[in-house]
Amino acid sequence: GVDHVVEVPQGAWPTSCYPDYPFDGDELLDYVEACASGEFDSYLDRFLASLPQGREEF
């Protein structure tokens, strides 16, 4: 069974949750380029650093 349900506004970002918000094409391209070039760790570091303070670590 389900133990918990958590609401995360824009939780599908950078993909979309139609009709609530569109995908973020620029961010998706950055992600794809980072994966293709072997720079995913750097991308992830930048992404996590951009989160508001107080968020739990992923």
Secondary structure, DSSP 8 states (H G I E B T S, - for coil): --------TTTTTTS-BTTTB---HHHHHHHHHHHHTT-HHHHHHHHHHTS-TT----
